[in-house]
Amino acid sequence: PKESKIQLKMLIPDETSLNLIRATGNIKWFKQIKGRYKKYFIIGVHFRALPEAEKQKIIRLWKKYK
């Protein structure tokens, strides 16, 4: 549900490696997608207390694929 607290572990690639980022946040929106065998969700997360270096890694990745 919206505003649920969530804990995430993400592997974010950069030019040389994968970076493990651990974050907490709240679900702001979601969309259910029906796959052939399962249901999937795309979610929007408002991150809380994310260190600036990790925030920049996520932003760089988002800009690369937007």
URMOPE-V975800 format. One record per pair of residues at least 24 apart in sequence whose C-alpha atoms are under 10 Angstrom apart, sorted by the first residue. I is the first residue (numbers start at 1). GAP is how many residues later the second one is. D is the distance in Angstrom with one decimal. If there is no record, write none. Layout:
BEGIN
I:GAP:D
I:GAP:D
END
This chain:
BEGIN
1:25:9.7
1:26:7.3
1:27:8.7
1:28:8.4
1:29:8.2
2:24:7.6
2:25:5.2
2:26:5.5
2:27:6.0
2:28:7.6
2:41:9.5
2:42:9.5
2:43:9.6
3:24:5.0
3:25:5.9
3:26:8.4
3:42:9.1
3:43:9.2
4:24:8.2
4:41:9.7
5:40:9.3
5:41:9.6
5:42:9.8
5:43:9.9
6:39:8.4
6:40:9.7
6:41:9.2
7:40:9.5
8:37:9.9
8:39:9.7
10:48:9.6
11:47:9.9
12:42:9.2
12:45:7.1
12:46:7.0
12:48:9.7
12:49:7.4
13:44:8.3
13:45:9.2
13:47:9.8
13:48:7.6
14:43:7.7
14:44:9.8
14:46:8.6
14:47:7.9
19:35:8.9
19:38:8.7
20:34:9.3
21:29:9.3
21:30:9.8
21:33:6.8
21:34:9.3
21:36:9.2
21:37:9.1
22:28:8.6
22:32:9.0
23:24:6.9
23:25:7.4
23:26:7.9
23:27:6.4
23:28:9.1
23:31:9.2
23:32:9.9
24:24:5.8
24:25:7.6
24:26:7.8
25:24:8.4
25:25:9.0
END
